[in-house]
Amino acid sequence: MDLDDRKIAAMFKALCDENRIKILKLLVTGEKCACKLLEEINITQPTLSHHMKILCDSGIVSGRKEGKWTHYSISESGAIEAMQCLRELTTTVCSDAHKSCCED
């Protein structure tokens, strides 16, 4: 996997807000219209737009326009990419398991 630091930061930024977590929890059951998301979480339409832009920019969520509303869903490829990124960032790689980093 070859993501630059800016893309990695965007992915984690998308996951570090309570409202965006609530939105993701709503989207795990399938695509939702912005109007439905507004009903479920107590935020204004401009605030929802802000959160959805961050989620979509991260690649974790995708949106499609239908009339005046946008319908959002979790992007399977974006979710896989985020999971792979976390795995790569948290998996240690030792070239010599017995040697300390401070030893010669």
Long-range contacts (C-beta under 8 A, 24 or more apart in sequence): 1-81, 1-84, 1-85, 1-88, 3-81, 3-85, 7-59, 8-85, 8-89, 10-54, 10-57, 10-58, 10-59, 11-58, 11-59, 11-60, 11-81, 11-82, 11-85, 13-54, 13-58, 14-54, 14-55, 14-57, 14-58, 14-60, 14-61, 15-58, 15-60, 15-82, 17-51, 17-54, 19-43, 19-47, 19-51, 20-51, 20-54, 20-55, 23-51, 23-52, 23-55, 23-61, 23-72, 24-55, 24-60, 24-61, 24-74, 27-61, 27-72, 27-73, 27-74, 28-74, 30-73, 31-71, 31-72, 31-73, 32-71, 32-72, 32-73, 33-66, 33-69, 33-70, 33-71, 33-72, 34-69, 34-70, 34-71, 34-72, 35-69, 37-72, 58-82
